[in-house]
Amino acid sequence: MAETAVDVKDLSKRYGDRVVVDDVGFVVEAGEIFGILGPNGAGKTTTVESIAGLRIGDAGSVRVHGIDPWTDRRSLTRVLGIQLQESRLQPKITVREALELWSALHPDPEPWPGLAERLGLEPHLDQRFVSLSGGQQQRLSIALALVGRPRVVILDELSTGLDPRARRDVWQLVRDVRDAGATVLLVTHAMEEAQELCDRIAIVDHGRITALDTPDGLIEAAGALTRTSFVPSAPTDLEALRAIRGVASVRRADDRVVVEGIEDAALAVLSALAGQQVVPHRLRVSGATLDTAYLDLTAHPDKEFA
Ligand SMILES: Nc1ncnc2c1ncn2[C@@H]1O[C@H](COP(=O)(O)OP(=O)(O)OP(=O)(O)O)[C@@H](O)[C@H]1O
C-alpha cells in the first residue's frame, strides 16, 4: 500500500463568523503531484498554509508524514518545504545570501548552486531581492522551498509571473523533484499546468472540495466535449451532421461551422463531410480540456467567495 504523505481530516477554518475552509478532507500519497484548483478566495491558500503549520485550523486535523504541523513545527520543517504566494524576503538580502541562509537551516540541504543554475538564478546571485523582477523573485522562492530536500513541497501559484520557457523549465523541475521521491502539493490557477503535472486534482469552491479525481476523470465527469470547427468549401447539410451519433451541437460562427460532441464524433463528422463532397478548410479539432471541466465544476468561477 502506498505511504500517506499528507492526511487532512475535517479541516475547517473561519475568520470572524466567515467559514473559509469548510470540513475539507483528503489524503495525498507519497510521490503524488496533487493539485488544488479553485476560484479566488475559495480557501486554497488557507488550506495549504494549514498543512504547513502557518495557520491553525479551528477544527479537524492535519498530518504530514505523521507529524502534526500545528503542534510540532520544528519536526515539520525537516520534511516540508513551502513556496509561498507572493513570498517576501528582506529587501536587501541577496540571492546568494538567501540560498546560503536557507541551506544552513537544513541538516542535509541540496547543494544550492545546482538549484540556482536550474532556476536561471546564476546571473543574479549578487542581486538584492528588491531589485529582482517578479519572475526572478518567484524562481528564488521555488529554490528556497526545495533547498532543504523536502519530502513534501507546497508550491502556491508556481508559475505566476514566469515567462513561457521558464514555466516549462519549472514544470520539468517539479517532475524531477517528484521522481526523486518527493510529494508535491500544487495550488494553481493555470489549467494547462494542472493538466500537465498533476496526478490528481481537488477542486475547491466556497471552502469545500467539490470534485477530486485525475485530470482525465474530472474532464470525463464534467462531460466536456471535443470541438471541431472548419470553413466548408460548399453548402453543407448541417442536419446530417446533427444526426451523427455523439454530436451534441452544430452551429455557425461567421464563416465557420462549429460541431461539439464526444471525441469519436469528430471523425464521423469528417467522413460525413467527405460524403457531402465538402472540404473542411482551416480545420481545428480541440480536445476536451481541464479548462472547460473546471468551469463546469465551479459555480462562480470569476466571483470572489463572499
Ligand atoms: N488572515 C485573514 N483574515 C481574514 N480573512 C482572511 C484571512 N486570510 C484569508 N482570508 C479570507 O479567506 C478567504 C480564503 O482565502 P484564501 O487565500 O485561502 O483563498 P485562495 O483560494 O487561496 O484564493 P486566491 O486564488 O485568490 O489566492 C478569502 O475570502 C480571504 O479574503
The ligand as an SDF file (V2000), in Angstrom:
LIG
                    3D

 31 33  0  0  0  0  0  0  0  0999 V2000
   -5.9770   36.4270    7.7660 N   0  0  0  0  0  0  0  0  0  0  0  0
   -7.1870   36.5480    7.2260 C   0  0  0  0  0  0  0  0  0  0  0  0
   -8.1630   37.2600    7.8340 N   0  0  0  0  0  0  0  0  0  0  0  0
   -9.4040   37.3560    7.3110 C   0  0  0  0  0  0  0  0  0  0  0  0
   -9.7780   36.7840    6.1450 N   0  0  0  0  0  0  0  0  0  0  0  0
   -8.8560   36.0580    5.5070 C   0  0  0  0  0  0  0  0  0  0  0  0
   -7.5190   35.9000    6.0030 C   0  0  0  0  0  0  0  0  0  0  0  0
   -6.8300   35.1200    5.1350 N   0  0  0  0  0  0  0  0  0  0  0  0
   -7.6810   34.8110    4.1430 C   0  0  0  0  0  0  0  0  0  0  0  0
   -8.8960   35.3720    4.3580 N   0  0  0  0  0  0  0  0  0  0  0  0
  -10.0960   35.2250    3.5090 C   0  0  0  0  0  0  0  0  0  0  0  0
  -10.3610   33.8490    3.3930 O   0  0  0  0  0  0  0  0  0  0  0  0
  -10.8250   33.5310    2.0910 C   0  0  0  0  0  0  0  0  0  0  0  0
   -9.9390   32.4170    1.5220 C   0  0  0  0  0  0  0  0  0  0  0  0
   -8.6580   32.9540    1.2570 O   0  0  0  0  0  0  0  0  0  0  0  0
   -7.5170   32.0920    0.5700 P   0  0  0  0  0  0  0  0  0  0  0  0
   -6.3080   32.9630    0.4450 O   0  0  0  0  0  0  0  0  0  0  0  0
   -7.3720   30.7960    1.2820 O   0  0  0  0  0  0  0  0  0  0  0  0
   -8.1490   31.8200   -0.8670 O   0  0  0  0  0  0  0  0  0  0  0  0
   -7.4840   31.2320   -2.1810 P   0  0  0  0  0  0  0  0  0  0  0  0
   -8.3840   30.1390   -2.6580 O   0  0  0  0  0  0  0  0  0  0  0  0
   -6.0730   30.8580   -1.9560 O   0  0  0  0  0  0  0  0  0  0  0  0
   -7.5900   32.4730   -3.1550 O   0  0  0  0  0  0  0  0  0  0  0  0
   -6.6360   33.0210   -4.3400 P   0  0  0  0  0  0  0  0  0  0  0  0
   -6.8690   32.1010   -5.5090 O   0  0  0  0  0  0  0  0  0  0  0  0
   -7.2010   34.3640   -4.5990 O   0  0  0  0  0  0  0  0  0  0  0  0
   -5.2360   33.0240   -3.8460 O   0  0  0  0  0  0  0  0  0  0  0  0
  -10.7480   34.8130    1.2750 C   0  0  0  0  0  0  0  0  0  0  0  0
  -12.0500   35.3540    1.1890 O   0  0  0  0  0  0  0  0  0  0  0  0
   -9.8370   35.7090    2.0910 C   0  0  0  0  0  0  0  0  0  0  0  0
  -10.2050   37.0530    1.9400 O   0  0  0  0  0  0  0  0  0  0  0  0
  1  2  1  0
  2  3  1  0
  2  7  2  0
  3  4  2  0
  4  5  1  0
  5  6  2  0
  6  7  1  0
  6 10  1  0
  7  8  1  0
  8  9  2  0
  9 10  1  0
 10 11  1  0
 11 12  1  0
 11 30  1  0
 12 13  1  0
 13 14  1  0
 13 28  1  0
 14 15  1  0
 15 16  1  0
 16 17  2  0
 16 18  1  0
 16 19  1  0
 19 20  1  0
 20 21  2  0
 20 22  1  0
 20 23  1  0
 23 24  1  0
 24 25  2  0
 24 26  1  0
 24 27  1  0
 28 29  1  0
 28 30  1  0
 30 31  1  0
M  END
$$$$
